[in-house]
Amino acid sequence: MDYIDGIPIDKTKTLKQLGYNMEEICTKLIQNYCHQILDTAFFHADPHPGNIWIKEGKIIWLDYGMMGTISERDKKLFGKAMFAVANNNVSDLKNVLLSMGKINGSINHTSLYNDIEVILSSYMDLEFSNMHMGKMLEEVIEVAKRNNISMPPGITMLGRGCVTIEGVLEKCAPNVNMMKIISIYVASKINEDFNIGKVIRSSARDTSEAISKGIKIPSQLSELLQASLKGQVKLNLEVMGSKEPMGQLEKMVDRIIICIITAALLLSSAVIYNDDFTRYFFGYPLMSFIIFGIAILLGGGLLIYIHIDNKKKKK
């Protein structure tokens, strides 16, 4: 362990007296943080002012006890996510979340799309200077969690780190915006990674695959029509968010069945009452009395169940 001397970044008065430009320092700080995230995929996860010092015109990072890592794949996906946010592209951000996260259950794609759209639309009319990277990242992680997608631990740590470092910016250089700097950094990385040869090869491969699939379409349509004529076509449907309506429908059907049975028993009781029976109970045919009692129990039970169910709904 080495002793490091310097001035904490939040000692703005002292730094300004020494001739430092706080906006320049904070801009370089975020650029360095971008480098940690998007280049090395190994970043400081607790960047509070006490861990960021200035010495001889250099930014010194202290206390490496809490460091975050993200995989090479997640690093690229994070860059795509930032690009999707900058372009207000809901579909691309949705695909990033599905690719990056772990699916813990069934996904309601409509709900996920709508939740992401709400977040992006809330930032759409804002200038970069009014956007908060950390807050937005935490909102996206929360949306993923709500839709049965858990983000990698490194991404969660990154969200908290961004919130912390934006707190440093607000205190030391409010005019420096993290979202704007990261967007520029991501755009520059995309330009650096652009390879015309790779694009041509990829386009040629996609074109070849499209032609191959296109050639198969007539035969596939023919097979589909033949199967339809033979009654062999099966349609698989997954209705998302239908558990509650289906439950209500099942309750309704059960009630209708009980009503029909009760009505049938009452009718049977009346028919038996008019027949000549030797066994009587309190002056009524025994069989008619039994059937009538069962009908009364079923009907009364149904009314009590409906009353209790309505009370639960009101609560």
N, C-alpha and C positions, 0 to 999 in steps of 0.2 A: 504494500500500500504506500503510495507516494503522497506527499503534501502538495496541494495545488493552491497557489495564491491567485487572487483575482477579485472582481467586483460582481456581486449578484446582479442579474440583468434588471431586476426591479428597482435597483438604486439609480433611478433615471437622473435625478438631480446631480449626483456625483459623476455619472458617465457624461452628461452634457457639459459639465464644467471641465472635463478632461478632453472635450472636443469631439465626442462621439455623436453620430447622428442615429437617433433611436429607430427611425424608420428603416434606415439602411441595415442596422444590426438585426432588426426583427424580420426583414425581408430575407436576409441571408440565413437566419435561423430556420425559417419555414422551408427555404430551398434545401437546406441541409437535412431537415426532417423528411422532405420528399425523397431525397437521395437514400435515406435510411429505409424508407418504406418501399419505394419502387425500384431501387437498384440493388441494395444489399438484402432486403427482406428481413432485416434485423434492426429493430428500432427501440428507442428509449420509451418505456411505457409509463414513466412517471416524470414528465417534463415540467415540474413546477419551478418557480423562480429560484428556489434554493439549490436546484440541481443544474442551473444554467448560469455560468459566470463568464465574464469578459476579461481577457488578459492580453495586453499588447496587440489589440486589434483582432483577436481571435476569440471564437466562441468555444468555451470549455464545458463539456458535459460531465457531470459528476454523478456518483452513486448509481452503479450499474446493477443494483440488486433486483430491479424489476425491468426485465427486457422482454420484448415480444418478438415472435418470429412468425412468418407466414410462408407457406410453400411457394415454390416457383409458379405453380398453376394459379394459386390464389392471388399472387402478386399481379399476374396478368389480368385476372378477372376483376381485381380491384381497380386497375387502370381502366378497364372497359366500363365498370360501374360509374366511375367519375366522368367518363366521356358521355355515357348515357344520361347522367344527371345534367351535364352542361348542355346537351341537345334536347332535354325534356323528352327522352325516348322511354316510354313506359315498358314497352315490350322487351327492349334490350336489358333494362334493369331487372325485369322479372326473370329473364333467362339466366342472368348472372346469379341471382339469388338461388335459383333452382340448381345451377351447376356448382355453386360454391358451398351451399349448405347441405346438411344431412336431413333427409326426409324422415319424419317421425310418425307419419300417418297419412291419411288421404289428403290430397291437396284440392281445395276448391279454387280452381284457376281463375274463375270470374272474380271471386272475393279478393284473391291476391292481387290481381290486375287493378281492381278498383282501389284497394288500399294504397298501392304504389302511386296510382294516379292522383289520389288526394294529396300525398306528400309533395309530389313534383308540381302539382298545380298551385300549391301554397307558396312555392318558391319561384314560380314561372315569371311573375311580374316584378320580382325583386332584382335590384342591382346586385352585382357580386359583392359590393361593399356591405350589403345588409344580410348576406347569407352567412350562416354559421355551420361550418363543416362538421364539427363534432356533434352538434345537436341533430343535424340531418342524418348523420351516420347512425346515431343512436335510435332515431325514429325508424330508419330502414331496418335495423336489427330487430326492433320491437315488432314491426310488421311481419318480418320473417318468422319470428317466434310465435306470433298469433296465428300464423297459417301453417303451423307444424313443420317449420324449417329452423333448425338450430345452426347458427353460424360457428365456424371454427374458433377456438379460444383466442387465436392470434388476432382475428378480426374484432372480437369483442374488446380485447385489450387496446387495440388501435383506436376504437371509438372513444374509450375513456381517455386515452392519451391525447387525442385531438381536442376533446373538451378542455383538458388541462392546459394545453399549449395555447388554445385560443383565449383562455383566461389571462395568460401572460401577455398576449397581444393587446387585449383590452386595457391592460394596466400600463403597458410600456409604449405602445404605438397603435392607438385605436384606428388609424387610417390604413394600416396594413391588414389585408384580408387573406386568410388562409385558403379559402375556396378558389379565389382568383389565381393565386400562385400555383396551387396544385393543378388546376385546369390547364394553365400554360405549360406546366412541367409535363403533364400527361400528353398534351398535343405535341410537344417537342419529342417525346419518346416515341410516339406513333410515327412521326416523320423520320426519326433515326432508324426505326425498325422496318421502314418501307423498303421493299426489294422488288424492283420491276420484274426481274427474272422469276421470282417466286410467284408474283401475281399472275404472270403469263402462264406459268405451269399450272397454277391452281385453276385459272379460268379454262384452260384447255381440258383439264381433268373434269371439271364441272360440266363443260359442254359435251364431252364424250359420254358422261353418265346420263345427261339429259337426253341425248340422242338415243342411247341404248334403251332407256326407259320408255321413250316415245315410240320406238319401234314395237315394244311389247304391248302397248295400249290396245290396238285392235284385237289381238288374241285374248287379252284379259277381259275386254268388253264382251267378246263372243262367249267366253266361259261363264261370265256373270249372267248373260241372257239365258244360256242353256240351263244353268242352275236354277234361275228364276222360274223357267217354264216347268222344271221338274219339282219345284217346291222345296228346293234344298238350300235356299238362302236364309241365313240366320242373321238377325240384327242384334248386336250387343250394345246396350245403352247403359250408361252410368249417370244417374240423376243425382247431382250434387245438392246437398242441403235439403234432401227430401225426407229425412227421418221424421221430423216433427209432423209435416202434413200426412205422411203415411200412418203415423201413430194415431192421429186424430181420425183418419179414415177408418182404421181398424176399430176404434172405439165406436164410431157411428154404425158400422156394420154389425158389431156385437149387440148394440142396443136394438137395432132393427130386428135381428134374429130373435132376441128375447121377446120383443113385442109380438112377433108373428106366432111364436110358440104359446105365449100367454093367450092370444086371441083364439088360437086353435083349441087350447084346453078349455076356455070358457064356452066355446061353441060345442065342444064334445060334452061338456057338463050339461048344457041345456038339452042336447039331443038325448042323452042318457036319462035325464030327469023325466022326459015325456014317455020313456019306455016303461014297461011293466017289470019291476024288479021285486023279488021277494025279500031281500035284505034292505032294512031301512035304519037310518040313524037320525034320531030326533025328528022323525016324520019325513025325512028326505032319503032318496035312494043312496045307499052307502057309496057306490062307485062314483056317482055324480058329486057327492059331498067331498070325496077325496080329490078328485080332479079339480073341482072348484077351489079347494084349499091350496093346491099346488099353484094354480094360476094366480091366486091372490098373493102368495109368497113371492113368486117371480116378479109380478108387477110392482109390488111394494118394494122389493129389493132394488129393482131398477130405478124407481123414483128416489129412494134414499141415496143410491150411488150417484145419480145425476145431481142431487142437491149438494152432496159433499164435494163432488168434482167442481161445481160452479163456485163454491166457497174458496177452494184452493186457487182457482184462476183469479179471483178478485184480490187475493193476497199478493 
